[in-house]
């Protein structure tokens, strides 16, 4: 999978993913994330071509969480991001 080109911005204690076009922000495309989801977004972007498994492995290294729980949480987050259209399967 791959992530859409969105900017992650910190606003207070929250994070927002925004779609920017030529230095303009499209506020119809804003998604608010907590700190773990923001970290997960950064990790997905860092990996480039990622899977739920690769993200869950990194989540286990970053936070004290069991692999099965991490994988379940990552799969739920990815399902939401797919629904929002901000990640996609890389079918080259």
Helices and strands as residue ranges (DSSP letters): E 2-3, E 7-11, E 14-21, E 24-33, H 35-47, H 52-62, H 67-84, E 87-88
